[in-house]
Amino acid sequence: MKLSVDINADLGEGSGHDAELFELISSANIATGFHAGDSDTMHAAISAAKKHDVAVGAHPSFFDRENFGRKEVTISNEEVFEAVAYQLGIFQAIACALDVRPNHVKPHGALYNMAVRHAKLADAIARAIKSVDSKLILFAPDKSDLARAGEAHGLQIAREIFADRNYLNDGWLVPPRPQGSCSAGAADVARRQGAFRRRPRCGRTWRNHLCPRRYTGRSRVRARIAYST
């Protein structure tokens, strides 16, 4: 069975590295305004993705610009539904104006982290995606509540891994703040990528912005993966 690697990254968040990243990725998760970005940055990121033939997806969040969407908040599941549907609607409208078909949805930060373990929250996200466009692919970890909710609502699931993040023994990610949450370097990332690719149902890889070396690390990892496959 032939497997493909989709390297995706979060863009439109003001990191200053978007131009370099577009040269290295195949999918972009674009901030939709609640944790970072606005209509102008969405327009710019979608336009750049179109130029580089990169698939685009919405990257919705809790409304939490102060904490970059990384703080867990307590809101009702219906509020989550409305917030995600609102962000997707704006993203879809801007993409449509640029003649670009959105490909996927990747929840951001605390919204993502909570949804992988909380079934009702995950259900609200899946319902919101289905209400806007049932053909959108949902990025989610394998065997998570988020993946199960998407499947229950008939969404296509792209099961992903975090190639440059370390994992706990229970299979969940090491929290992003403490030292040791990120892999040591490109060789370590490439080894993890190879191990996950040999697992069934894990054909996508996510490269994130939380570790040092950022886009330069991505370049080395892509070279190693290309060499080993």
Backbone as CSV, one residue per row, in Angstrom:
resi,resn,N_x,N_y,N_z,CA_x,CA_y,CA_z,C_x,C_y,C_z
1,MET,0.837,-1.189,0.000,0.000,0.000,0.000,0.873,1.240,0.000
2,LYS,0.643,2.140,-0.937,1.429,3.358,-1.036,0.846,4.424,-0.138
3,LEU,1.691,5.009,0.713,1.263,6.068,1.604,1.845,7.397,1.157
4,SER,1.121,8.472,1.429,1.625,9.805,1.123,1.733,10.603,2.409
5,VAL,2.604,11.573,2.420,2.815,12.416,3.583,2.313,13.815,3.271
6,ASP,1.397,14.295,4.090,0.910,15.665,3.962,1.489,16.468,5.109
7,ILE,2.419,17.344,4.804,2.993,18.212,5.833,2.151,19.475,5.887
8,ASN,1.522,19.719,7.040,0.687,20.908,7.168,1.121,21.759,8.339
9,ALA,0.815,23.034,8.271,1.257,23.985,9.289,0.198,25.056,9.488
10,ASP,0.258,25.707,10.649,-0.670,26.780,10.970,-0.108,28.101,10.442
11,LEU,-0.882,28.765,9.596,-0.428,30.003,8.976,-1.440,31.122,9.201
12,GLY,-1.041,32.337,8.800,-1.902,33.496,9.000,-1.994,33.912,10.449
13,GLU,-0.991,33.538,11.246,-1.000,33.834,12.678,0.011,34.910,13.066
14,GLY,0.676,35.508,12.074,1.625,36.569,12.362,2.996,36.096,12.787
15,SER,3.364,34.863,12.439,4.671,34.333,12.858,5.828,34.964,12.085
16,GLY,5.543,35.491,10.911,6.604,36.078,10.091,7.293,35.091,9.178
17,HIS,6.888,33.812,9.210,7.550,32.785,8.409,6.644,32.180,7.338
18,ASP,5.493,32.761,7.109,4.552,32.147,6.176,5.135,31.943,4.789
19,ALA,5.858,32.937,4.287,6.391,32.841,2.930,7.318,31.641,2.783
20,GLU,8.186,31.419,3.789,9.093,30.280,3.737,8.349,28.958,3.872
21,LEU,7.336,28.936,4.737,6.606,27.695,4.973,5.830,27.236,3.752
22,PHE,5.319,28.168,2.978,4.567,27.774,1.794,5.420,26.988,0.806
23,GLU,6.730,27.126,0.896,7.622,26.371,0.016,7.781,24.925,0.481
24,LEU,7.344,24.618,1.704,7.664,23.339,2.316,6.465,22.470,2.646
25,ILE,5.262,23.020,2.595,4.082,22.286,3.060,3.151,21.941,1.905
26,SER,2.205,21.064,2.193,1.184,20.720,1.201,-0.213,21.127,1.643
27,SER,-0.387,21.435,2.931,-1.665,21.924,3.437,-1.418,23.036,4.449
28,ALA,-2.288,24.057,4.408,-2.173,25.182,5.333,-3.434,25.299,6.173
29,ASN,-3.254,25.403,7.486,-4.351,25.642,8.412,-4.338,27.136,8.732
30,ILE,-5.316,27.877,8.252,-5.263,29.333,8.279,-6.146,29.893,9.390
31,ALA,-5.542,30.731,10.239,-6.246,31.329,11.370,-7.464,32.115,10.894
32,THR,-8.553,31.974,11.643,-9.828,32.551,11.205,-10.299,33.708,12.089
33,GLY,-9.376,34.334,12.820,-9.699,35.577,13.492,-9.934,35.514,14.984
34,PHE,-10.252,34.350,15.530,-10.599,34.288,16.949,-9.373,34.221,17.854
35,HIS,-8.285,33.619,17.384,-7.051,33.624,18.176,-5.967,34.474,17.517
36,ALA,-6.067,34.639,16.217,-5.110,35.440,15.449,-5.703,35.689,14.071
37,GLY,-5.160,36.699,13.386,-5.577,36.959,12.017,-6.870,37.750,11.909
38,ASP,-7.187,38.102,10.672,-8.414,38.820,10.359,-8.729,38.571,8.886
39,SER,-9.693,39.274,8.349,-10.083,39.027,6.961,-8.932,39.304,5.990
40,ASP,-8.107,40.300,6.303,-6.978,40.620,5.418,-5.936,39.502,5.428
41,THR,-5.607,38.964,6.614,-4.600,37.905,6.677,-5.134,36.609,6.069
42,MET,-6.433,36.353,6.233,-7.023,35.174,5.586,-6.928,35.310,4.068
43,HIS,-7.252,36.497,3.565,-7.181,36.743,2.122,-5.759,36.537,1.614
44,ALA,-4.780,37.086,2.350,-3.384,36.975,1.931,-2.902,35.529,1.967
45,ALA,-3.253,34.799,3.026,-2.789,33.420,3.169,-3.426,32.504,2.123
46,ILE,-4.706,32.683,1.871,-5.375,31.853,0.863,-4.806,32.154,-0.520
47,SER,-4.545,33.427,-0.803,-3.953,33.804,-2.093,-2.582,33.171,-2.274
48,ALA,-1.765,33.197,-1.205,-0.427,32.599,-1.273,-0.518,31.087,-1.443
49,ALA,-1.463,30.462,-0.752,-1.644,29.020,-0.897,-2.028,28.658,-2.324
50,LYS,-2.895,29.452,-2.907,-3.295,29.209,-4.301,-2.091,29.297,-5.229
51,LYS,-1.240,30.267,-4.999,-0.046,30.449,-5.815,0.896,29.255,-5.703
52,HIS,1.002,28.671,-4.516,1.932,27.562,-4.269,1.264,26.192,-4.396
53,ASP,0.022,26.160,-4.812,-0.714,24.911,-4.973,-0.777,24.135,-3.655
54,VAL,-1.073,24.856,-2.589,-1.192,24.285,-1.251,-2.668,24.262,-0.862
55,ALA,-3.140,23.136,-0.342,-4.528,23.030,0.096,-4.764,23.925,1.312
56,VAL,-5.946,24.527,1.388,-6.237,25.431,2.492,-7.330,24.866,3.383
57,GLY,-7.199,25.143,4.665,-8.217,24.744,5.622,-8.378,25.794,6.690
58,ALA,-9.561,25.852,7.295,-9.823,26.788,8.374,-9.218,26.273,9.677
59,HIS,-8.773,27.208,10.508,-8.124,26.886,11.781,-8.865,27.620,12.902
60,PRO,-10.103,27.181,13.191,-10.928,27.903,14.165,-10.476,27.683,15.597
61,SER,-10.863,28.627,16.455,-10.407,28.621,17.841,-11.506,29.138,18.760
62,PHE,-11.270,28.984,20.058,-12.031,29.768,21.015,-11.721,31.248,20.759
63,PHE,-12.653,32.139,21.129,-12.356,33.566,21.014,-11.449,33.962,22.179
64,ASP,-10.149,34.042,21.888,-9.152,34.231,22.943,-7.858,34.759,22.331
65,ARG,-7.911,35.973,21.852,-6.722,36.555,21.228,-5.645,36.856,22.270
66,GLU,-6.051,37.149,23.491,-5.086,37.477,24.543,-4.141,36.316,24.818
67,ASN,-4.681,35.100,24.810,-3.876,33.915,25.099,-3.595,33.068,23.860
68,PHE,-3.807,33.647,22.689,-3.543,32.964,21.420,-4.334,31.666,21.299
69,GLY,-5.503,31.626,21.925,-6.341,30.444,21.822,-5.822,29.221,22.545
70,ARG,-4.866,29.386,23.429,-4.259,28.234,24.104,-4.801,27.994,25.507
71,LYS,-5.678,28.854,25.978,-6.228,28.701,27.320,-7.569,27.974,27.252
72,GLU,-7.721,26.931,28.054,-8.995,26.224,28.090,-10.059,27.126,28.713
73,VAL,-11.226,27.169,28.098,-12.313,27.998,28.576,-13.562,27.135,28.755
74,THR,-14.480,27.640,29.564,-15.725,26.929,29.809,-16.869,27.666,29.128
75,ILE,-17.364,27.119,28.040,-18.524,27.658,27.353,-19.412,26.491,26.942
76,SER,-20.667,26.786,26.618,-21.590,25.716,26.274,-21.241,25.111,24.924
77,ASN,-21.684,23.905,24.712,-21.428,23.243,23.436,-22.090,23.981,22.280
78,GLU,-23.244,24.603,22.533,-23.903,25.362,21.475,-23.117,26.618,21.124
79,GLU,-22.464,27.200,22.118,-21.602,28.353,21.835,-20.399,27.923,20.993
80,VAL,-19.892,26.733,21.271,-18.808,26.199,20.446,-19.291,25.996,19.016
81,PHE,-20.463,25.392,18.862,-21.048,25.190,17.534,-21.139,26.517,16.784
82,GLU,-21.696,27.530,17.426,-21.887,28.830,16.779,-20.558,29.491,16.436
83,ALA,-19.579,29.386,17.348,-18.276,30.009,17.104,-17.555,29.358,15.931
84,VAL,-17.572,28.027,15.876,-16.895,27.315,14.787,-17.619,27.569,13.460
85,ALA,-18.934,27.490,13.458,-19.692,27.726,12.229,-19.473,29.144,11.715
86,TYR,-19.418,30.099,12.618,-19.174,31.503,12.236,-17.815,31.655,11.563
87,GLN,-16.786,31.085,12.173,-15.440,31.198,11.606,-15.338,30.492,10.257
88,LEU,-15.946,29.319,10.158,-15.914,28.604,8.885,-16.645,29.377,7.806
89,GLY,-17.747,30.007,8.168,-18.506,30.780,7.185,-17.703,31.931,6.604
90,ILE,-17.001,32.643,7.471,-16.149,33.745,7.005,-15.038,33.217,6.106
91,PHE,-14.405,32.139,6.549,-13.306,31.556,5.780,-13.792,31.089,4.404
92,GLN,-14.929,30.421,4.383,-15.487,29.924,3.123,-15.780,31.077,2.168
93,ALA,-16.311,32.170,2.695,-16.667,33.310,1.849,-15.433,33.936,1.212
94,ILE,-14.366,34.082,2.005,-13.130,34.673,1.470,-12.502,33.736,0.445
95,ALA,-12.470,32.449,0.736,-11.908,31.478,-0.203,-12.701,31.461,-1.504
96,CYS,-14.019,31.501,-1.400,-14.871,31.495,-2.589,-14.597,32.708,-3.464
97,ALA,-14.397,33.861,-2.821,-14.115,35.089,-3.575,-12.807,34.980,-4.350
98,LEU,-11.907,34.131,-3.856,-10.611,33.925,-4.513,-10.623,32.693,-5.417
99,ASP,-11.788,32.096,-5.581,-11.950,30.901,-6.412,-11.088,29.745,-5.894
100,VAL,-11.108,29.569,-4.581,-10.369,28.491,-3.926,-11.359,27.643,-3.142
101,ARG,-11.260,26.337,-3.277,-12.132,25.416,-2.553,-11.463,24.992,-1.249
102,PRO,-12.018,25.351,-0.091,-11.438,24.894,1.174,-11.419,23.370,1.248
103,ASN,-10.364,22.848,1.835,-10.138,21.403,1.852,-10.438,20.767,3.198
104,HIS,-10.166,21.478,4.296,-10.214,20.832,5.601,-10.461,21.825,6.729
105,VAL,-10.595,21.269,7.922,-10.705,22.058,9.151,-9.774,21.448,10.188
106,LYS,-8.992,22.292,10.820,-8.105,21.855,11.909,-8.334,22.797,13.099
107,PRO,-9.079,22.357,14.127,-9.256,23.207,15.308,-7.906,23.608,15.899
108,HIS,-7.894,24.770,16.542,-6.645,25.322,17.061,-6.535,25.189,18.578
109,GLY,-5.324,25.001,19.037,-4.984,25.179,20.439,-5.862,24.438,21.423
110,ALA,-6.386,25.195,22.394,-7.201,24.597,23.455,-8.470,23.957,22.909
111,LEU,-9.033,24.521,21.856,-10.231,23.933,21.267,-9.934,22.520,20.771
112,TYR,-8.808,22.351,20.100,-8.373,21.042,19.602,-8.079,20.099,20.770
113,ASN,-7.273,20.583,21.724,-6.845,19.730,22.824,-8.016,19.245,23.670
114,MET,-9.010,20.098,23.870,-10.184,19.698,24.646,-11.072,18.749,23.841
115,ALA,-11.178,18.998,22.544,-12.081,18.192,21.711,-11.601,16.755,21.548
116,VAL,-10.304,16.515,21.667,-9.827,15.137,21.502,-10.252,14.263,22.679
117,ARG,-10.653,14.879,23.811,-11.001,14.126,25.010,-12.435,14.349,25.487
118,HIS,-13.146,15.307,24.917,-14.490,15.638,25.377,-15.485,15.419,24.244
119,ALA,-16.268,14.372,24.367,-17.136,13.940,23.268,-18.171,14.985,22.870
120,LYS,-18.786,15.654,23.839,-19.834,16.623,23.513,-19.265,17.860,22.823
121,LEU,-18.099,18.286,23.260,-17.426,19.403,22.601,-17.032,19.005,21.180
122,ALA,-16.488,17.812,21.027,-16.119,17.317,19.702,-17.337,17.227,18.799
123,ASP,-18.466,16.791,19.353,-19.698,16.698,18.574,-20.131,18.072,18.074
124,ALA,-19.991,19.099,18.908,-20.366,20.462,18.496,-19.516,20.931,17.324
125,ILE,-18.230,20.612,17.359,-17.331,20.992,16.265,-17.726,20.263,14.984
126,ALA,-17.954,18.960,15.097,-18.319,18.169,13.922,-19.643,18.645,13.325
127,ARG,-20.615,18.957,14.176,-21.901,19.450,13.689,-21.741,20.782,12.960
128,ALA,-20.876,21.644,13.494,-20.639,22.940,12.861,-20.026,22.763,11.472
129,ILE,-19.051,21.867,11.364,-18.421,21.615,10.064,-19.455,21.087,9.077
130,LYS,-20.234,20.112,9.510,-21.246,19.528,8.634,-22.268,20.556,8.190
131,SER,-22.627,21.495,9.076,-23.631,22.501,8.731,-23.134,23.490,7.686
132,VAL,-21.812,23.684,7.629,-21.232,24.626,6.662,-20.884,23.921,5.357
133,ASP,-20.189,22.775,5.455,-19.781,22.035,4.257,-19.384,20.627,4.668
134,SER,-20.237,19.670,4.401,-20.001,18.293,4.828,-18.853,17.621,4.085
135,LYS,-18.325,18.264,3.036,-17.211,17.688,2.294,-15.856,18.087,2.867
136,LEU,-15.841,18.966,3.853,-14.582,19.357,4.470,-14.001,18.185,5.257
137,ILE,-12.687,18.011,5.175,-11.975,16.971,5.906,-11.642,17.496,7.300
138,LEU,-11.848,16.676,8.301,-11.512,17.056,9.673,-10.178,16.439,10.066
139,PHE,-9.217,17.262,10.459,-7.931,16.781,10.967,-8.095,16.458,12.449
140,ALA,-7.733,15.242,12.847,-7.890,14.827,14.232,-6.964,13.661,14.537
141,PRO,-6.555,13.508,15.805,-5.751,12.340,16.172,-6.571,11.063,16.072
142,ASP,-5.904,9.981,15.761,-6.581,8.686,15.689,-7.120,8.303,17.068
143,LYS,-8.262,7.627,17.091,-8.877,7.105,18.313,-9.208,8.202,19.316
144,SER,-9.455,9.417,18.841,-9.828,10.523,19.716,-11.326,10.778,19.635
145,ASP,-11.866,11.482,20.619,-13.278,11.857,20.569,-13.564,12.741,19.366
146,LEU,-12.595,13.546,18.972,-12.790,14.415,17.816,-12.947,13.601,16.538
147,ALA,-12.101,12.603,16.362,-12.199,11.739,15.184,-13.513,10.957,15.187
148,ARG,-13.886,10.439,16.357,-15.134,9.681,16.443,-16.357,10.549,16.154
149,ALA,-16.341,11.789,16.635,-17.461,12.689,16.379,-17.575,13.001,14.892
150,GLY,-16.445,13.243,14.255,-16.465,13.503,12.821,-17.031,12.328,12.044
151,GLU,-16.601,11.135,12.396,-17.115,9.940,11.724,-18.619,9.781,11.942
152,ALA,-19.087,10.070,13.160,-20.512,9.934,13.469,-21.364,10.871,12.620
153,HIS,-20.788,11.982,12.205,-21.510,12.946,11.378,-21.173,12.812,9.891
154,GLY,-20.507,11.730,9.541,-20.247,11.449,8.138,-19.128,12.244,7.511
155,LEU,-18.268,12.844,8.341,-17.149,13.619,7.802,-15.968,12.701,7.478
156,GLN,-15.187,13.091,6.493,-13.933,12.388,6.212,-12.898,12.831,7.238
157,ILE,-12.168,11.880,7.802,-11.188,12.179,8.844,-9.777,11.971,8.314
158,ALA,-8.923,12.952,8.538,-7.491,12.802,8.268,-6.806,12.633,9.617
159,ARG,-6.379,11.413,9.905,-5.755,11.127,11.193,-4.305,11.591,11.164
160,GLU,-3.975,12.455,12.089,-2.669,13.111,12.023,-1.805,12.818,13.226
161,ILE,-0.521,13.070,13.063,0.433,12.997,14.162,1.168,14.324,14.239
162,PHE,1.830,14.533,15.369,2.654,15.714,15.582,4.107,15.254,15.531
163,ALA,4.722,15.390,14.384,6.037,14.776,14.186,7.120,15.400,15.042
164,ASP,6.998,16.682,15.377,8.069,17.321,16.147,7.667,17.570,17.598
165,ARG,6.659,16.826,18.085,6.274,16.909,19.496,6.467,15.540,20.138
166,ASN,6.864,15.532,21.380,7.018,14.290,22.115,5.680,13.844,22.702
167,TYR,5.545,12.527,22.886,4.310,11.935,23.381,4.511,11.320,24.761
168,LEU,3.447,11.377,25.572,3.440,10.693,26.857,3.181,9.198,26.640
169,ASN,3.375,8.395,27.675,3.166,6.952,27.555,1.721,6.591,27.243
170,ASP,0.774,7.476,27.621,-0.630,7.184,27.349,-1.054,7.576,25.946
171,GLY,-0.098,8.073,25.140,-0.398,8.413,23.753,-0.763,9.861,23.516
172,TRP,-0.875,10.656,24.581,-1.201,12.070,24.414,0.066,12.897,24.362
173,LEU,-0.050,14.107,23.848,1.117,14.968,23.686,1.647,15.479,25.017
174,VAL,2.971,15.627,25.105,3.566,16.342,26.223,3.099,17.786,26.126
175,PRO,2.653,18.390,27.225,2.190,19.788,27.168,3.242,20.692,26.532
176,PRO,2.815,21.723,25.780,3.742,22.512,24.983,4.695,23.387,25.762
177,ARG,4.402,23.737,26.978,5.237,24.689,27.684,6.516,24.095,28.278
178,PRO,6.435,22.951,28.990,7.636,22.461,29.660,8.728,22.045,28.680
179,GLN,9.970,22.120,29.159,11.085,21.614,28.361,10.892,20.121,28.137
180,GLY,11.167,19.676,26.946,11.006,18.266,26.641,9.760,17.959,25.848
181,SER,8.943,18.985,25.539,7.734,18.733,24.765,8.043,18.563,23.288
182,CYS,9.203,19.057,22.851,9.552,19.005,21.434,10.685,18.017,21.190
183,SER,10.694,17.456,19.998,11.746,16.523,19.616,13.065,17.255,19.464
184,ALA,14.158,16.507,19.571,15.480,17.121,19.595,15.846,17.774,18.273
185,GLY,15.493,17.183,17.158,15.915,17.735,15.889,15.334,16.986,14.719
186,ALA,15.855,17.297,13.537,15.289,16.750,12.307,15.384,15.231,12.244
187,ALA,16.486,14.661,12.703,16.644,13.207,12.642,15.596,12.516,13.507
188,ASP,15.374,13.055,14.720,14.378,12.487,15.621,12.983,12.585,15.016
189,VAL,12.686,13.739,14.421,11.377,13.940,13.788,11.186,12.954,12.648
190,ALA,12.206,12.776,11.821,12.095,11.865,10.681,11.888,10.422,11.139
191,ARG,12.571,10.028,12.230,12.380,8.672,12.752,10.948,8.472,13.234
192,ARG,10.403,9.489,13.944,9.022,9.369,14.413,8.065,9.315,13.242
193,GLN,8.323,10.125,12.235,7.470,10.124,11.049,7.464,8.739,10.403
194,GLY,8.621,8.128,10.295,8.687,6.807,9.695,7.924,5.772,10.503
195,ALA,8.033,5.859,11.832,7.328,4.909,12.696,5.819,5.053,12.554
196,PHE,5.327,6.271,12.527,3.893,6.484,12.396,3.383,6.086,11.028
197,ARG,4.167,6.267,10.011,3.726,5.910,8.663,3.542,4.405,8.521
198,ARG,4.223,3.636,9.360,4.051,2.186,9.310,2.812,1.723,10.053
199,ARG,2.155,2.658,10.770,0.911,2.319,11.448,-0.266,2.458,10.499
200,PRO,-1.269,1.610,10.606,-2.471,1.776,9.792,-3.178,3.070,10.139
201,ARG,-3.774,3.717,9.162,-4.676,4.848,9.313,-3.975,6.128,9.732
202,CYS,-2.666,6.199,9.684,-1.978,7.437,10.042,-1.157,7.911,8.852
203,GLY,-1.792,8.577,7.908,-1.111,8.996,6.700,-0.783,10.469,6.639
204,ARG,-1.130,11.245,7.703,-0.870,12.675,7.679,0.098,13.047,8.792
205,THR,0.897,14.056,8.535,1.842,14.550,9.519,1.650,16.039,9.700
206,TRP,1.638,16.483,10.930,1.494,17.914,11.200,2.771,18.459,11.777
207,ARG,3.277,19.538,11.204,4.464,20.210,11.735,3.988,21.498,12.376
208,ASN,4.412,21.750,13.618,3.830,22.881,14.332,4.801,24.025,14.517
209,HIS,4.346,25.070,15.186,5.133,26.287,15.378,5.701,26.428,16.785
210,LEU,5.557,25.394,17.631,5.893,25.566,19.033,7.352,25.333,19.350
211,CYS,8.088,24.653,18.470,9.471,24.287,18.766,10.460,25.234,18.098
212,PRO,11.698,25.290,18.614,12.738,26.094,17.967,13.047,25.590,16.565
213,ARG,13.741,26.378,15.823,14.222,26.073,14.473,13.130,26.152,13.422
214,ARG,11.892,26.182,13.811,10.719,26.382,12.975,10.893,25.956,11.527
215,TYR,10.864,26.895,10.595,10.779,26.484,9.199,12.067,25.866,8.694
216,THR,13.211,26.226,9.278,14.463,25.595,8.846,14.446,24.115,9.214
217,GLY,13.855,23.790,10.360,13.712,22.390,10.744,12.831,21.648,9.771
218,ARG,11.779,22.288,9.313,10.888,21.656,8.343,11.638,21.286,7.076
219,SER,12.536,22.150,6.632,13.272,21.881,5.409,14.132,20.638,5.561
220,ARG,14.805,20.515,6.700,15.660,19.348,6.924,14.831,18.087,7.037
221,VAL,13.681,18.184,7.728,12.831,17.007,7.886,12.292,16.547,6.549
222,ARG,11.818,17.473,5.735,11.282,17.084,4.424,12.374,16.396,3.614
223,ALA,13.607,16.892,3.662,14.696,16.269,2.917,14.933,14.854,3.406
224,ARG,14.913,14.642,4.724,15.143,13.311,5.276,14.020,12.354,4.906
225,ILE,12.775,12.815,4.999,11.644,11.958,4.650,11.691,11.585,3.186
226,ALA,12.001,12.547,2.317,12.062,12.274,0.885,13.170,11.257,0.597
227,TYR,14.277,11.370,1.328,15.385,10.465,1.088,15.053,9.041,1.534
228,SER,14.262,8.902,2.595,14.029,7.582,3.181,12.826,6.867,2.590
229,THR,12.049,7.498,1.710,10.830,6.863,1.188,11.013,6.443,-0.250
